[in-house]
């Protein structure tokens, strides 16, 4: 199995992956998660999984294809220019 450095870009699996992708986000070794929590890993492959911490929603595991769709939808709704916070 080919091992790549942790900060190396993940190549797109499809040519139509035109979104910003996952660049700049931290990565975790999925093999460790799959070994410790195989049911969680299987559930995350089927769709979004919300993880709670201390009784509150804390994390969402999202398959990459669904993340890309979400990113493209958000980009279509992005307002032009930087956000401006008006003083009260």
Secondary structure, 3 states (H helix, E strand, C coil): CCCCCCCCCCCCCCCCCCCCCCCCCCCCCHHHHHHHCHHHHHHHHHCCEEEEECCEEEEEECCHHHHHHHHHHHHHHCCCCCCCCCCC
